[in-house]
Amino acid sequence: MVKNKSLFGQIWDFLRVRKAWWMTPIIIMLILIGILIVFSQSSAVSPFIYALF
């Protein structure tokens, strides 16, 4: 019987079974960039973030 897993659980299983540890930094950076985009859209920090790019 297959359990319903979250997206993060499926990614973790994929990395563990396939030994694809080189993908870990890529996934972490994508998550951090996504968080940065979400928090920078409606905050007082956005002018400083746009100055970085």
C-alpha positions in Angstrom: 0.0 0.0 0.0 1.4 3.4 -1.0 1.2 6.3 1.4 0.3 9.8 0.3 3.5 11.8 0.9 4.1 15.4 0.7 6.3 17.0 -2.0 9.2 17.3 0.4 8.8 13.6 1.4 8.9 12.5 -2.2 12.0 14.6 -2.9 13.7 13.3 0.1 12.9 9.7 -0.9 14.2 10.4 -4.4 17.5 11.8 -3.2 18.0 9.0 -0.7 17.2 6.1 -3.0 18.9 7.5 -6.2 21.9 8.9 -4.2 21.5 12.2 -6.0 23.0 14.3 -3.3 24.4 16.8 -5.9 20.8 18.0 -6.3 20.5 19.1 -2.7 22.2 22.5 -3.1 20.1 23.3 -6.2 16.9 22.5 -4.4 17.9 24.6 -1.3 18.8 27.6 -3.5 15.5 27.3 -5.4 13.6 27.3 -2.1 15.6 30.3 -0.7 15.0 32.3 -3.9 11.3 31.5 -3.8 11.1 32.6 -0.1 13.0 35.8 -1.0 10.6 36.6 -3.9 7.5 36.0 -1.7 8.7 38.2 1.2 10.1 40.9 -1.0 6.9 41.7 -2.9 5.1 43.5 -0.1 7.7 44.6 2.4 9.8 47.7 3.1 12.9 45.6 2.2 12.1 45.4 -1.5 14.0 48.5 -2.6 17.1 47.1 -1.0 16.6 43.6 -2.6 16.1 45.2 -6.0 19.3 47.1 -5.6 21.2 43.8 -5.3 20.1 42.7 -8.7 
